[in-house]
Every structure is written in C-alpha cells, then in structure tokens.
Amino acid sequence: MKRVAVFLAFVLSAWLGWAQAENLPDFADLVEKQEATVVNIRATTNAHVAVDTGPSAQGPQEGDPMLEFFRRFGIPMAPQGPHGQTEESHSMGSGFIISPDGYILTNSHVVQGADEVMVTLQDKREFKAKVVGFDRKTDVAVLKIDTTGLPTVKIGDPSKAKVGEWVVAIGSPFGFESSVTKGIISAKGRSLPQETLVPFIQTDVPINPGNSGGPLFNMKGEVIGINSQIYSRTGGYMGLSFAIPIDVALQVSDQLRATGKVSRGWLGVVIQEVNKELADSFGLGKPRGALVVSVQKGAPADKAGIHASDIILKFDGKPIATQEDLPRVVSGTKAGSSVVVQVWRQGALLDLTATVGEMPSEKTAQNEAPQSKRARAGKAGKLGLTLADLTAQQRKELDITSGVVVEEVSGAAAKAGLQGGDVILSINNSEIHSVKEFNQVLSHIEPKKMVALLVRRGGDSQFITLKPE
C-alpha cells in the first residue's frame, strides 16, 4: 500500500507540475517579432588622467587568471597607458527603435558624457550615433543613426497595465546581446529618492548592467516602459527593477527631438507628505494632498498667494492624492498656463489662480543659515522645548520675518527629532513672532492634540508633529 501511495503522490505531483507549466505564457512569438527593434549601445569616453605606473596599477598581466576571465566573457578593459595618457572607458547599454529613420530611445546615464556612441542592430550592422539630447531628471536620451527602413516598436499604454501581469525585457546584460528575461509587474507609480518626476513601473524582471535603456514589453508585444534602475546591494539583480513609463519617455523624446531640451512647468514650492498626524492637526480629516513647507519669493506660487502651511489638494483640476503627485502634474503643465490651485487653509477650501513658470536650471549648492549666539527667552515646557526670541540681526541673516529659535530639547520634542538651533516658524498653521506668542497659541490647543510645527533647519524647512506631554 505504501508503494501505491508513493506512486499516486508522484503521479499527482507530475500532473500538477504539467498543469502549471501549461498555464505559463509562451514568450517565443513576442521575442521573435520584437527582438529586431532592440539595439545594443556602446559608449566610449576619453579621459586624460594621471596614471600610477606601479605594479598595483597595471591591471591583470599575462598569465594572470583574471585576464583570461575578461577575455572569455568579452569584458572590455581600459588600456593602462603611461603617466598622463588619454585613456578610454567603455559602458554598455540597450535601446530600442521608435522610427524607421533611425531614432532610438535609451537611458540618459548610458550615453551622457560619452565622446562616441556606437549602435549595433540585431543584424550586426554598426552605426555611429548622434546624441540628439538627454534629460537627467527622467533618465531619458534620444539617439539618431543614419539609416532608413528600420523595424520599430509598438507603443503601449502604461496606464492600462495591471499589477501581476506578465512583462518581458530584451537587452544586453553584461554585453550579452538580445538576452530575454521575464517577470511580472510588482507595483505602479513608484517614487524613488531624488526621482520625483517619474512614476516608475516596478517589476521582478531580472535586469542587470547592460539592460539599461532597453524596452519593457507587455504580452501584446507593446513597449510600456524603459528599463532604467535596479535595487541592489551587490550591483546585480535582487528582485526589484524599475522602468520609466513609455508615455513619460515619449513626452521627453518629443521635446528633445523638437528643441534639444526639455521645458517643464514650475510652481516654486517646497512640499512634504501629509501623514495622519499632520492631517489631524490641520483638521483635514484624512491624509491627502501636498503640504507646502516654503514658497520661493517671486515664484509663481508666491504671486498666486500660496502660503507655507497650505495643503494643495488639486492642481488644474487634477487631484493631488500624495506629495509625489504634485511635481509630476506641475512639470507636465506648459509654462505660461493659467491654472486653478485648490488649497486647504485654516480649515477651509480656497481656490487660487497661478500662472505656471518654467522650471529653472538645477542648483548645485544650498546656502546654510548662518549661526549666531542666541539669548534664552522662555520655555514651552509641555513640548519639551526651551525657546528664544530671534534678534533683528538673526532675522536679517536668516531672511525671515517670523520665528523663534530652539535652545534645548527634551521629552516630546526630542522624540520628534527637533534639535537645538532649529527655528520654529509656525505652530498649527499660526505664524509665530515671539516665545510669548508661541505659548499663547499652545495654550489654546486641546490636551493630547497633535501639534504641527513648521521648522527651519539650515536652508530647508519641514513640518514636524508631536504630542504635548
């Protein structure tokens, strides 16, 4: 009986495995039809460097097993020339053809700074490519090769893609051309640190160095994204990959092809996420919108009458559900457009009209607020704060008209992350000009009610919530 039971278990296991395999999609037709639209990209950068000529700087030598490893896998090695020689470095990536006359999409980080970009088609033809333009903010670049009659990708709609559906990537990981990997969409609309303009498509498709810039296909054979980033602690694939939605990429591509640069809408505010504690303290009901931390003087937001502590709920009729929504909606609005901005202020909705500006060039440095000696002026004991009034000189140095400075922290304030030297600009949406005024406002707040402080630290501001003890 035991043998019969074992045999039946084996048959059942095999049948289940066969049934599961039968339900898996077949990617062969998709790959056969689309792989000719994918290209390999090799970027070469020349650098004039001072080279250490000692034994440790020479790289693998003849007889070194590492040299044979590099040769076997075709990994390029920068030549180790004499002191001060111009040397070449190479990077590999992928791309895909979007027009029969040779326009190609890839990632900005694949080609930016390169002195020469070579494109290899599936039929092994090679072309020297012109970089039409690239955009660091979205990591999108457009190349052009001099030929016609090329096969092109079909463009899909990322908004219709569903979490859990199958997707396929074709690219050149580690230089291995026309490599195919598959997986599912893990999430949509992901925001990554320092990447506020792209609602990334997250997948579990194996993506490795060299896949960058390659297409992400749905099961209809349509491109829905450009494979751009991976999450990795080792430099290799670890189960999290991110693709730029194709509609975002094409908006950038159209501008690069037309003008060579990208123009974006700009409001001129610093914002943060509205969490439950902040929503409660502002009487909003539930967390939503983008909380304005500061407004740049003379910016479109300033001219429209938007204030720090306003919560932006709609922009040009589009709901702002989270902090990440606002930069994407604003940047996609044409500069010069007149739009209605709905804000939550002092417990009421307010519609303001703003004229969208053009996003200025990136700044590379921030001015830190000068530090100076402060005199202690009083305490806000139930928050764990020792505060001081700002002198006229300090206000001038910090370029502010309100606020009190934090001298010491303990209790609730310390737990919330406040530090000595922080400047508190407002409490629960009320602007503060002195310690006396701070304590008056605090005295009218219900016990155990969350308190929202607008805090300036260095050149940045943010809201911090804490509960009085």
C-alpha positions as CSV (number, residue, x, y, z in Angstrom):
1,M,0.0,0.0,0.0
2,K,2.9,2.4,0.8
3,R,4.3,1.8,-2.7
4,V,0.9,2.6,-4.3
5,A,0.5,5.7,-2.2
6,V,4.0,6.9,-3.1
7,F,3.3,6.2,-6.8
8,L,0.0,8.1,-6.7
9,A,1.7,11.0,-5.0
10,F,4.4,11.1,-7.7
11,V,1.7,11.0,-10.5
12,L,-0.3,13.8,-8.8
13,S,2.8,15.9,-8.4
14,A,3.8,15.4,-12.0
15,W,0.3,16.2,-13.2
16,L,0.2,19.4,-11.2
17,G,3.6,20.5,-12.5
18,W,2.4,19.8,-16.1
19,A,-0.8,21.8,-15.5
20,Q,1.1,24.7,-14.1
21,A,3.5,24.7,-17.0
22,E,0.6,24.5,-19.4
23,N,-0.7,27.8,-17.9
24,L,2.5,29.7,-18.3
25,P,2.6,32.1,-21.3
26,D,4.7,31.4,-24.3
27,F,7.1,34.3,-25.0
28,A,8.7,32.9,-28.1
29,D,6.4,34.7,-30.7
30,L,6.7,38.0,-28.9
31,V,10.5,37.8,-28.8
32,E,10.7,36.7,-32.5
33,K,8.7,39.7,-33.6
34,Q,10.2,42.3,-31.4
35,E,13.9,41.5,-30.9
36,A,14.9,43.2,-34.2
37,T,13.7,46.5,-32.7
38,V,16.2,46.3,-29.8
39,V,19.7,47.6,-30.2
40,N,23.0,47.3,-28.3
41,I,24.7,50.6,-27.3
42,R,28.4,51.0,-26.6
43,A,29.5,54.4,-25.2
44,T,33.2,55.4,-25.2
45,T,34.6,58.2,-23.0
46,N,38.1,59.6,-23.3
47,A,39.7,60.8,-20.1
48,H,43.1,62.5,-19.6
49,V,44.3,61.1,-16.3
50,A,47.4,60.8,-14.3
51,V,48.1,57.0,-14.1
52,D,50.0,55.3,-11.4
53,T,52.6,53.1,-13.2
54,G,53.4,50.9,-10.2
55,P,52.6,47.1,-10.2
56,S,49.3,47.6,-8.4
57,A,48.0,49.9,-11.1
58,Q,48.8,47.7,-14.2
59,G,45.7,45.5,-14.0
60,P,45.8,41.8,-14.9
61,Q,49.0,40.8,-16.6
62,E,49.8,37.9,-19.0
63,G,49.5,34.7,-17.0
64,D,47.0,36.2,-14.6
65,P,43.8,34.0,-14.5
66,M,41.7,37.2,-14.3
67,L,43.0,38.3,-17.7
68,E,41.7,35.0,-19.2
69,F,38.3,35.6,-17.4
70,F,38.0,39.1,-19.0
71,R,38.9,37.7,-22.5
72,R,36.5,34.8,-22.3
73,F,33.5,37.0,-21.5
74,G,34.4,39.8,-23.8
75,I,34.6,42.4,-21.0
76,P,36.4,45.5,-22.3
77,M,39.4,46.7,-20.2
78,A,40.7,50.3,-20.2
79,P,44.3,50.4,-21.5
80,Q,46.9,51.2,-18.9
81,G,49.0,53.7,-20.6
82,P,51.9,55.8,-19.4
83,H,51.6,58.7,-16.9
84,G,49.2,61.4,-18.1
85,Q,47.9,59.4,-21.2
86,T,44.4,59.9,-22.5
87,E,42.5,56.7,-21.8
88,E,39.3,55.2,-23.0
89,S,36.5,53.9,-20.7
90,H,33.5,51.9,-22.1
91,S,30.0,51.4,-21.0
92,M,27.3,49.1,-22.4
93,G,23.6,49.6,-22.6
94,S,20.5,48.9,-24.6
95,G,17.9,50.9,-26.6
96,F,15.0,50.4,-29.0
97,I,14.0,51.9,-32.3
98,I,11.0,54.3,-32.3
99,S,11.0,55.4,-36.0
100,P,12.1,53.8,-39.3
101,D,14.6,56.6,-40.0
102,G,16.8,55.8,-37.0
103,Y,15.5,57.5,-33.8
104,I,16.3,55.4,-30.8
105,L,15.3,55.7,-27.1
106,T,17.7,54.8,-24.3
107,N,18.7,56.0,-20.8
108,S,20.5,59.2,-20.2
109,H,23.0,57.6,-17.9
110,V,24.1,55.2,-20.7
111,V,25.3,58.0,-23.1
112,Q,25.7,61.3,-21.2
113,G,29.3,62.5,-21.2
114,A,30.3,60.0,-24.0
115,D,32.7,61.0,-26.7
116,E,31.4,58.3,-29.1
117,V,28.3,56.2,-29.1
118,M,28.0,53.1,-31.3
119,V,24.8,51.3,-32.0
120,T,24.7,47.6,-33.1
121,L,21.5,46.3,-34.7
122,Q,20.3,42.7,-34.4
123,D,21.6,42.0,-37.9
124,K,25.1,43.0,-36.6
125,R,25.2,46.3,-38.6
126,E,27.0,49.0,-36.6
127,F,26.4,52.8,-36.8
128,K,27.9,55.8,-35.1
129,A,25.0,57.5,-33.3
130,K,24.3,61.2,-32.7
131,V,23.1,62.1,-29.3
132,V,20.0,64.2,-30.1
133,G,19.6,65.1,-26.5
134,F,19.2,63.7,-23.0
135,D,17.3,64.6,-19.8
136,R,18.8,63.7,-16.4
137,K,15.6,64.3,-14.5
138,T,13.8,61.4,-16.2
139,D,16.9,59.5,-17.3
140,V,15.8,59.5,-21.0
141,A,18.0,60.0,-24.1
142,V,17.3,60.1,-27.8
143,L,19.9,58.9,-30.4
144,K,19.8,59.1,-34.2
145,I,21.6,56.8,-36.6
146,D,21.9,57.4,-40.3
147,T,19.7,54.8,-42.0
148,T,16.1,54.1,-43.0
149,G,13.7,51.2,-43.2
150,L,14.2,50.0,-39.7
151,P,11.7,47.9,-37.7
152,T,10.1,49.9,-34.9
153,V,8.4,49.0,-31.6
154,K,4.7,49.2,-30.9
155,I,3.8,51.7,-28.2
156,G,1.5,50.5,-25.4
157,D,-0.4,52.3,-22.7
158,P,1.2,52.0,-19.2
159,S,-2.0,53.3,-17.5
160,K,-3.8,50.1,-18.6
161,A,-1.0,47.8,-17.3
162,K,-2.1,45.8,-14.2
163,V,-0.1,44.7,-11.2
164,G,0.6,41.0,-11.6
165,E,0.6,40.8,-15.4
166,W,3.5,39.3,-17.3
167,V,6.1,41.5,-18.9
168,V,9.3,40.8,-20.9
169,A,12.6,42.7,-21.1
170,I,15.0,42.4,-24.1
171,G,18.5,43.9,-23.7
172,S,22.3,43.3,-23.4
173,P,23.1,42.5,-19.7
174,F,26.8,42.4,-19.3
175,G,27.2,42.8,-23.0
176,F,25.3,39.6,-23.9
177,E,23.1,40.9,-26.8
178,S,19.4,40.0,-27.3
179,S,19.0,38.5,-23.9
180,V,15.4,37.9,-22.9
181,T,14.1,37.9,-19.3
182,K,10.5,37.8,-18.0
183,G,8.6,38.6,-14.8
184,I,5.5,40.4,-13.6
185,I,4.6,44.0,-12.7
186,S,5.1,44.3,-9.0
187,A,3.8,47.8,-8.5
188,K,3.0,51.0,-10.4
189,G,3.6,54.7,-9.7
190,R,6.6,54.1,-7.5
191,S,8.6,57.1,-6.4
192,L,12.3,56.7,-5.8
193,P,14.6,59.0,-3.8
194,Q,15.6,62.1,-5.8
195,E,13.3,60.9,-8.6
196,T,10.1,62.9,-8.2
197,L,9.1,63.3,-11.8
198,V,8.8,59.6,-12.8
199,P,6.0,57.3,-11.6
200,F,8.2,54.1,-12.1
201,I,6.8,50.7,-13.0
202,Q,8.3,48.2,-10.5
203,T,8.8,44.6,-11.8
204,D,10.6,41.5,-10.8
205,V,12.1,41.1,-14.3
206,P,15.8,40.2,-14.0
207,I,17.6,43.4,-15.0
208,N,21.4,43.7,-14.9
209,P,24.1,46.2,-16.0
210,G,23.7,46.5,-19.8
211,N,19.9,46.2,-19.7
212,S,19.6,49.9,-19.0
213,G,17.7,51.7,-21.8
214,G,16.1,48.5,-23.1
215,P,12.3,48.1,-23.6
216,L,9.8,46.5,-21.3
217,F,7.1,44.7,-23.3
218,N,3.6,43.7,-22.3
219,M,2.2,40.4,-23.6
220,K,0.8,42.2,-26.7
221,G,4.3,43.0,-27.8
222,E,3.9,46.7,-26.9
223,V,6.5,48.7,-25.1
224,I,5.2,50.1,-21.9
225,G,8.5,51.2,-20.3
226,I,12.2,51.8,-20.5
227,N,14.2,49.6,-18.1
228,S,16.2,52.1,-16.0
229,Q,17.2,51.1,-12.5
230,I,17.6,48.2,-10.2
231,Y,17.6,47.9,-6.4
232,S,20.8,46.1,-5.4
233,R,23.2,45.7,-2.6
234,T,25.6,43.8,-4.7
235,G,25.5,45.5,-8.1
236,G,23.4,42.7,-9.6
237,Y,19.7,41.8,-9.8
238,M,17.9,41.3,-6.5
239,G,14.3,41.1,-7.4
240,L,13.4,44.8,-7.8
241,S,13.6,46.6,-11.1
242,F,12.2,49.9,-12.2
243,A,11.1,51.1,-15.7
244,I,10.2,54.6,-16.9
245,P,6.6,54.6,-18.3
246,I,6.8,55.0,-22.1
247,D,4.3,57.9,-22.1
248,V,6.7,59.9,-19.8
249,A,9.6,58.9,-22.0
250,L,7.9,59.9,-25.3
251,Q,6.9,63.3,-23.9
252,V,10.6,64.0,-23.1
253,S,11.6,62.5,-26.5
254,D,9.2,64.8,-28.4
255,Q,10.7,67.9,-26.8
256,L,14.3,66.7,-27.3
257,R,13.7,66.0,-31.0
258,A,12.0,69.4,-31.5
259,T,14.2,71.7,-29.5
260,G,17.1,69.6,-28.0
261,K,16.0,70.4,-24.4
262,V,13.1,69.8,-22.1
263,S,10.8,72.5,-20.7
264,R,8.8,71.9,-17.6
265,G,6.2,73.7,-15.5
266,W,7.3,75.1,-12.2
267,L,5.4,76.4,-9.1
268,G,8.3,77.3,-6.7
269,V,7.3,75.5,-3.5
270,V,8.9,73.0,-1.1
271,I,6.4,70.3,-0.1
272,Q,6.2,67.3,2.2
273,E,3.8,64.4,2.6
274,V,0.6,64.8,4.7
275,N,0.6,61.9,7.2
276,K,-2.2,61.1,9.7
277,E,-0.8,63.3,12.4
278,L,-0.5,66.3,10.1
279,A,-3.9,65.8,8.7
280,D,-5.4,65.7,12.2
281,S,-3.5,68.8,13.3
282,F,-4.7,70.7,10.2
283,G,-8.3,69.4,10.6
284,L,-8.2,67.8,7.2
285,G,-10.0,64.6,8.1
286,K,-7.7,62.1,6.2
287,P,-4.2,62.3,4.8
288,R,-4.1,63.7,1.3
289,G,-2.5,66.4,-0.7
290,A,0.9,68.1,-0.6
291,L,1.8,70.3,2.4
292,V,3.6,73.5,1.4
293,V,6.6,73.9,3.6
294,S,8.0,77.1,2.0
295,V,7.4,79.3,-1.0
296,Q,10.1,80.8,-3.1
297,K,9.9,84.6,-3.2
298,G,8.8,85.9,-6.6
299,A,7.9,82.3,-7.8
300,P,4.5,81.5,-9.4
301,A,3.2,80.2,-6.1
302,D,4.2,83.3,-4.3
303,K,2.5,85.5,-6.9
304,A,-0.6,83.3,-6.7
305,G,-0.9,83.8,-2.9
306,I,0.0,80.3,-1.9
307,H,1.4,80.3,1.7
308,A,3.5,77.9,3.8
309,S,1.1,75.6,5.7
310,D,-1.3,75.5,2.8
311,I,-2.2,71.9,1.7
312,I,-2.5,71.7,-2.1
313,L,-5.4,69.3,-2.9
314,K,-6.0,70.0,-6.6
315,F,-3.9,71.5,-9.4
316,D,-5.6,72.4,-12.7
317,G,-8.5,70.2,-11.7
318,K,-6.3,67.1,-11.1
319,P,-6.5,65.6,-7.6
320,I,-3.2,65.6,-5.6
321,A,-3.5,62.5,-3.5
322,T,0.1,62.4,-2.3
323,Q,3.1,64.6,-2.2
324,E,4.6,62.8,-5.3
325,D,1.6,63.7,-7.5
326,L,2.3,67.5,-7.4
327,P,5.8,67.6,-9.1
328,R,4.6,65.3,-11.8
329,V,1.4,67.3,-12.6
330,V,3.1,70.7,-12.4
331,S,6.1,69.6,-14.5
332,G,3.8,68.3,-17.2
333,T,2.0,71.6,-17.4
334,K,3.1,74.1,-20.1
335,A,4.9,77.2,-18.8
336,G,2.7,80.2,-19.1
337,S,-0.5,78.3,-18.5
338,S,-3.1,79.8,-16.1
339,V,-4.4,77.1,-13.7
340,V,-6.6,76.9,-10.6
341,V,-4.9,75.6,-7.4
342,Q,-7.2,74.4,-4.7
343,V,-5.7,74.6,-1.2
344,W,-6.8,73.8,2.4
345,R,-6.1,76.8,4.6
346,Q,-7.2,77.4,8.2
347,G,-9.9,74.7,7.9
348,A,-11.4,75.8,4.6
349,L,-11.0,75.3,0.9
350,L,-9.6,78.1,-1.2
351,D,-9.2,78.4,-5.0
352,L,-6.2,80.4,-6.2
353,T,-5.1,81.2,-9.8
354,A,-1.5,80.6,-10.7
355,T,0.5,81.2,-13.9
356,V,2.9,78.3,-14.3
357,G,6.5,79.2,-14.7
358,E,9.3,77.4,-16.4
359,M,11.5,75.1,-14.2
360,P,14.9,76.8,-13.7
361,S,18.2,75.0,-14.1
362,E,19.3,72.7,-11.3
363,K,21.1,74.3,-8.4
364,T,24.2,72.6,-7.2
365,A,24.5,74.2,-3.7
366,Q,22.3,75.4,-0.9
367,N,23.1,78.3,1.4
368,E,23.2,77.2,5.0
369,A,21.6,79.6,7.5
370,P,24.3,81.5,9.5
371,Q,24.6,80.6,13.1
372,S,25.0,83.2,15.9
373,K,24.7,83.4,19.6
374,R,21.1,83.4,20.9
375,A,19.7,84.6,24.2
376,R,17.3,82.4,26.1
377,A,13.9,83.9,26.5
378,G,11.5,81.3,27.8
379,K,10.1,77.8,27.8
380,A,7.3,75.7,26.2
381,G,7.5,73.0,28.9
382,K,4.8,70.5,27.8
383,L,6.5,70.2,24.4
384,G,10.0,69.7,25.9
385,L,11.3,72.9,24.3
386,T,13.4,75.8,25.5
387,L,12.9,78.7,23.1
388,A,14.4,82.1,22.5
389,D,13.3,85.2,20.6
390,L,15.2,86.0,17.4
391,T,17.1,89.2,17.3
392,A,16.7,91.7,14.4
393,Q,20.2,90.7,13.2
394,Q,19.3,87.0,13.2
395,R,16.1,87.6,11.2
396,K,18.1,89.5,8.7
397,E,20.8,86.8,8.4
398,L,18.1,84.1,8.0
399,D,16.0,86.2,5.7
400,I,12.8,85.6,7.7
401,T,10.2,87.8,9.4
402,S,8.9,85.4,12.0
403,G,10.0,82.5,14.2
404,V,11.6,81.5,17.5
405,V,14.8,79.6,17.9
406,V,15.1,76.3,19.8
407,E,17.7,76.4,22.6
408,E,17.2,73.0,24.2
409,V,15.1,69.9,23.6
410,S,13.8,67.1,25.8
411,G,10.7,64.8,26.1
412,A,8.3,65.0,23.2
413,A,10.4,67.4,21.2
414,A,13.5,65.2,21.4
415,K,11.4,62.1,20.4
416,A,10.1,64.1,17.3
417,G,13.6,64.9,16.2
418,L,13.8,68.6,17.0
419,Q,17.3,70.0,17.6
420,G,18.9,73.0,19.2
421,G,19.4,75.7,16.6
422,D,16.1,74.9,14.8
423,V,13.9,77.8,14.0
424,I,10.1,77.3,14.6
425,L,8.2,79.4,12.1
426,S,4.6,78.4,12.9
427,I,2.5,76.2,15.2
428,N,-0.7,74.6,13.9
429,N,-0.7,76.9,10.9
430,S,-0.3,80.1,13.1
431,E,2.8,82.2,12.3
432,I,4.9,82.8,15.4
433,H,7.0,86.0,16.1
434,S,7.9,85.5,19.8
435,V,8.1,83.0,22.6
436,K,5.2,84.7,24.3
437,E,3.1,84.3,21.1
438,F,4.2,80.7,20.8
439,N,3.0,79.9,24.3
440,Q,-0.3,81.8,23.8
441,V,-1.1,79.7,20.7
442,L,0.0,76.5,22.5
443,S,-2.3,77.2,25.5
444,H,-5.4,77.1,23.3
445,I,-4.6,73.7,21.8
446,E,-6.6,70.9,23.3
447,P,-4.7,68.5,25.6
448,K,-3.2,65.4,23.8
449,K,-4.0,67.1,20.4
450,M,-1.3,66.7,17.8
451,V,0.8,69.9,17.3
452,A,2.3,70.7,13.9
453,L,5.5,72.8,13.9
454,L,7.0,74.4,10.8
455,V,10.7,74.0,11.4
456,R,13.6,75.5,9.5
457,R,16.9,73.8,9.8
458,G,19.8,75.2,7.7
459,G,18.4,76.1,4.3
460,D,15.5,73.7,4.5
461,S,12.1,73.6,6.2
462,Q,9.7,70.8,7.1
463,F,6.7,70.1,9.3
464,I,7.2,68.1,12.4
465,T,4.4,66.7,14.5
466,L,4.5,66.0,18.3
467,K,2.0,65.4,21.1
468,P,2.2,67.5,24.2
469,E,3.1,65.6,27.4
